[in-house]
């Protein structure tokens, strides 16, 4: 688990979720001015930063780029990491012994209060630019690709993502108990509590993720001695500025 790169944002979003800290309401409106939300952010930043300060996270984690958590895990330099996709199992799928016997996968546990966790997911989207050279051809390709049978086969072969169509899970590939990695992810998506990432109903939050606000906050705590309260207030100010500019 890294402080700056390597799935930090999605891991910290889960920490917020686990502590019932909602940054946005159901309409996508910011709630960071709520005193309880602010206190929740402070608590989560303090808790998360302790992994680094107490030596559970490699000292060079602050310099990791986004794929480095995968790289160091596969090189057996770290014991455990979060993985927003199935990229780590996919990298080992052709090494059956490693895939089946040396690689583990666990679902995120219940919240500290014992309630079931709301797992955060994202849906990959396809984009065709207005000035694309062949927009109609691109649309034809996407029409073909998104056919249930076609996209299901593509996802099975690529090994990194799961289908969004619920009917796809009738394919035993996704629920095969002999493949604990894929079946565990399927169980999470189909039987656990899930919610989409904030940008799904609040596009401005994508800039919060792009600018790595939470990674910067954690870095300020562990490297610069900033208090969790100061880091939280700086993050809140930046998020509010992003939303003001978006409007």
N, C-alpha and C positions, 0 to 999 in steps of 0.2 A: 504494500500500500504506500503510495507516495504522498508527499506533501504538496507538490505543485502539479506535476503531470500525471500521466497514467491513471485515468479514471477517477481522479480526485473529486471532480465536480459531482459525478453521479454518486460516489460514495458518501460525500458530505451531504448531498441532498437526502440520502437515505438516513443519515444521522439525524437531520432535522425532522424527517418524517417519523422516525422512531420515537422522538421526543414530543410528538404532536405540535411541532412548530410549523404553522402554515404561513408562508410568506405572501400568498395570494388567496383571495376568496374565490368562490365558484365562478364569478364573472371575470376573473383575471385582474382584479384591482389589488394594488399593493396594500399590505397590512403591516409594513415594517414600522409604522409610527405607533402601533399598539405597544404599550409598555410590556405586556406579557410576551409578545413576539420578540421584542428586543432582548428581554432577559433570557428567552429560549435560545436565541442566537449566541449570546455570550456563553451560556452553559455548554452549548454544543461545540463552539470553538475551543473552549477550555478543555473539554473532554477529549476531543479529537487530537489536539496538539500534544497531549500527554504521551501518545504513542511514540512520537519523535523524541520528546524531552526525556522520556524514561528509557530510551534505547531500543524500543521494539521496532523502529523503522531505521533502515540504513542511513548513515549520516549524509550520504550523497544524494538522498532522495529528492532534496530540494532542486537538484539540477537535472532530474529525469525529464525526458521528453515523453510525449504521450504513449509510445509503444514500449517504453523501458520497463514497465512493470511486467509485461509479458516476457520480454527478453530475459530479465533477471530470474523470473520464475522458471522459465524453460531451461536456463543454465544452472538451476538449482542453487542460486545465490540467495533466494528468499524462500520462506516456507509457504506463504499464503498471499494471495492477492485478490482483489475484486476484479471482475471481468464483465464488462457491460455487454459483450456478445459472447459467442461460443468460439472466439478466436483461439484460445489456448487449447481446448480439446481438438479443434480442427487442425491445429499444427501437429498434433500427435496421432491423428486418426489412422495413419498408415503404419504406425508402430503399435501393433495390437497389444503387445505386452504392456507397454507404457500406458496406452490409452485405457486398458481394462484394469490393470493391476497396480499402476504406480501413480495414477492421477485421481485425485478425489474432487468431489463437488458437493457443496452443502448449500442449502437454502438459507437466506438471511433469517436469523431467529426472530422470535416474538419481540415486541417492544419491551422496554424495561418494566412497564406496568403489567406485563403479561398478556396484553391484547395482541391479536394477530397483526403482523406487519403489513402495511400497504406497500407492495413492491412497485417501484417506479419503472415504467417502460417507455420506449420511444418507438415510433413508426417511421421507418425510412421513407422518404418521399422522392419522387422523380420530378425533375424540373426541365422544362423546355424554354430556352430563352427566346424572347420576342424576335431578336435579330439572328436566330439560328439559321444556318445555311439551308437546311432541309427540314423545316418544322413539321411538314405533313408526313414525311418519311419517319420522323421521330415519333409522331403520334401513332403511326401504323405499328411501329416496333413495340411501343408501350401497350398498345391494344393487344398485340400478340402475347407479350411477356406476362401480362396480368391475367391471362386466362388461368383459371384455377389449376388445371393439370400442368400447364407449362411452368407457372411460378412455383408450384409445389415441387416439381422435379428439379428446378433450378436451385431452390433452397436446400433440398436434400443433397445435391451434389456439392454446393459451395460450403455447406457445413457450419456457417457462422450465425445465421439468423433463423427465426421461426416464422411460420406463416401468420397472417392476420385473419384469414378466412377460417372460421371455426370448423367448417366442413372438412378442411384439410386434415384435421386431427383424427379423422376416420382412417387415415392411412396409418397402418401399424408402425411405420418407421418412427413416428413421433412419440409413441407410447411403449415401445419395445423395452421391457424391463431388463433385457440383457445389455442394453446401452444405457447405463445409469446417468450419463451426462445429458443426453438429449431428453430422456424421459423425465429427469428431474426438472429441467427447464420447462418442459410441457406441463408438468404438474403445477409449477408455479404460475404459469400463464393461464391455465384453465381451471384451477381449483383454489388458488389463493386470492387474497385481496390485491388488486392492482389499480394503479392510476397512471395516467399519462404524464409526461414531463410538463413543466410549466409553460414552455413555449407553445404547447398545443393550443392553449386558449389565451396566451399572452405573448405575442411575438417578441416584444421588447426584452423578454427574459432571455432570449437567445443571445443577446449582446452581453448579458451578465455572464453567461457561460463562456462566450467567445473571449471575453476579457479576463476570464479566470479570477473573478472577484474573490471567491472563497480560497483558492490556492494562494493568492496574494496575501489574504488575511492571515492564513496559517503560517506563511513564510515570515511575515512580520512578527508573529508571536515567537516562533522558534529561533529565528536568526537575529532579530533586532530588539528583542526584549519588550516588545509592545504588549500591554496587557490585553486580555481577552475582551475586556470592555472597550478599550480604545479601538481594537481591531474590528469589533462589531459595529461601533459607531461609524468608523471609516467606511466599512462595507455598505452599511445602510445609506450613507450619504452618496456613495457612488451609484448604488442601485437607483436611488431616487433621481439622481442626475440623468442616468440613462433613460429612465421612463419619461422624464420631462423633455429630453431632447427627442425621444421617439414621437411624442405627441405633436 
